[in-house]
Amino acid sequence: MKPDRDRPGASRVLASVGRTRPRQRTSDRVYEELASAIRDLRIPPGASLSETELAEQLHVSRTPLREAIVRLVETGLVSVVPQVGTRVELIRLDDVEQARFVRESLETAAFAEACAKPVRDVSALRDLLAEQERCHARGDIDAFFAADEALHEQIFAISGYLGAWQVMQPMKMHLDRLRRLSLPEPHTVQALIAEHTAIVDALEAGDAAGGREHLIRHARRVQNTAPALQAQYPEYFSS
């Protein structure tokens, strides 16, 4: 399913954040919603962003919205050009590769730390694998992507270095857009579940070397899929 680039603005793809989580800063809630929408391709690469439409849909004032946009500019997901407007940046493969390198480096290190634990409870990971199978069976790509993310986050949690997962999130969003773009293909989802299963099996067995190999192949999948995705969705990529 190709994201609908022709829809008129982002007003139909964003959830209101004006009255949710009152103890969190409004600008943080706006940033999270916009970043999530960009990452999940609800707002596609190249889309123009209207402050008026965004403020109306999110039920917020212009001040927290502009603060959130500044943060998105800092992550490289959005650009603001005076007299031209604000738009979602196209996918740059150099940014994707930088994010892939950081993720692979941190996750293989976290996996090794997790394997070194005397007790490794992988029950939550098994539950997430089962959830991925259920999502695949019903064709729920959004839920599958969420379960995919949760599985990798849990590896960091088991390692004791959950903070490393959180730190890399802004950069990883460049990678995530490419990952999300590949998911409608059923064989891709099936292959991801198989790779996830091999990773969890290796962690349960304490097989640091084998798990590292599985993780590296898993992380470098984007290097193999990027050319085909760029050919299929040329309008989403920076030349």
C-alpha positions, 0 to 999 in steps of 0.5 A, a space after each residue: 500500500 503506497 502512502 497517499 501523497 496527494 491528500 490535502 495536507 496533514 490535517 486528516 492524519 494527526 491526533 489531537 494532543 491538546 488535552 492529553 498527558 497534561 503533565 507533559 509539555 505541549 511542545 513535547 506532545 506535538 513533537 512526538 505526534 508529528 515525529 510519529 506521523 512522519 516516521 510512519 509515513 502518515 505524513 509522507 516525504 516532501 509533504 508541505 506543512 501548514 501551521 494553521 492546519 496543524 494547530 487546528 488538528 492538534 488543538 494547540 496554539 502556534 507557540 508549542 507547534 513552532 517549538 516542535 517544528 524547530 526540534 524536527 528541523 534539528 533532527 533533519 526531518 523537516 525544513 523551513 525555507 523563508 518565503 517558501 514554507 515548511 515541508 517534510 524532508 525527502 529521504 536521504 540515503 546518506 542519513 539512512 546509512 548513518 542511522 543504520 551504522 549507529 543502530 547496528 553498533 549499539 544493538 550488537 553491543 546491547 545484545 552482547 551485554 544481554 547474553 552475558 546476563 546470568 538470567 535472561 528472561 525472553 518471555 516478553 520477546 516471545 510474546 512480541 513474536 507472537 504479536 507480530 505473527 497475529 499482526 501479519 495474519 490480519 494485515 495490520 502493518 502499523 501494529 506490526 511495526 510497533 511490535 517490531 520496535 518493541 522487540 528491539 527496545 526489549 533487547 536493550 532493556 534486557 541488556 540494562 542499557 535502555 538509555 542507549 535505545 532512547 538516545 538514538 531515536 531521533 537519528 533512527 527516524 531516518 532509517 525508520 521511514 525506509 523500514 516502514 516503506 518496505 512493510 506492505 510486502 508480505 514476504 518482507 514481513 515474513 522474513 522479518 519475523 524469521 529474523 526476529 525469531 533467530 535473534 530471540 533464539 540466540 539470546 535465549 541460548 546466550 549465543 552472542 556470536 550467532 546473535 551478532 551475525 543475525 543482528 548484522 544481517 537484520 540491520 543491513 537489510 535496508 542496504 539491499 532494499 533501498 535501491 528497489 524502494 527508491 525506484 518504486 517511490 522516486 518522489 520520496 527520495 532526495 537524489 
